[in-house]
Amino acid sequence: MNKKRKNKPEGIFEKLAAQYGVSAGEVVREIQASLDAACDNPDPAIRERQRAIFPNGKPSVEEFIRVMAERAKE
C-alpha cells in the first residue's frame, strides 16, 4: 500500500496549493522567495536570530517547514 505519511512536506505543499488555487510548485517557489528575502535582510538582529534557528545557513523549504513545525509544538 502506497500511503502518504501524515506530515510529509509534499502533502503540505499540495494542500496549500489546493487551498489557494495554485500549483504545489508555485507554493514552493513563493516560500523559497520569502526565505531568500529573509536571509538577505541586512538587520544584524534578524541575521543573528536566523543563525540561532538555522546554524548551518539558509534552510531548504522542507527544512524550514520541519523546524518551524517542531518549534510550534514547543
N, C-alpha and C positions, 0 to 999 in steps of 0.2 A: 504494500500500500504506500503510495507516494503522498504522505500527509505533510503539509507545511507546518513548520514549528510556529508556535504562537507568537513569539517575539522576533521572528526573522525580519531583518531590516527591509528586505524587498516587499514584504507584506505591508509594512508601514507605508512605503512609497506608493504602492498600488492603492491603498486605502485613501491616502491623501489625494492622489491623482483623481480618483473617482469622485471624491467629495467636491473637488474644485473644477472638475471637468477638463483636466489636462492630462498629459501622458506622465507616466512614472519617471521617464527621463527628464521631463521638464521640472518635476519636483526636485529631483537630484541636482539638476543644474542650478536651480534657484537657491537651494540650500548651500551648494558649493560657492556660489557668488556671494552669499552672506558670510560664509566662513572666510573667504578671501578678503572681503571688505573689513571684517573684524580683525583679521591678522595684520592688515595694513594700517590699522589705526595708530597714529603717532603718539597717542596719550600714554606716557610711561606707566601710569597706574593700571590702565587697561591691559597693556602688554604684560605687566607683572602678573596680573590675575590670570591671563591666558597661560602663562608659563607654569603657574601653580596648578592649573587644571590639566594642562597638556604639556608635561615636561619634555616630551620628545618632539615638540614643534607642532605645526599645523596638522590637525587630525583629518582623517578621511571623513566623508559624510557618515559612513557607517559607524566609525569610532566615536564621532561626535554624538550621534544619537544614543549609542550604548552608554557612554559616560554620563550624558545628561539624564538618561533614564535611571541609571544607578544613583545619581545624586538626588533625583526627585524622590526616590524611595527612602532616602535617609531622613 
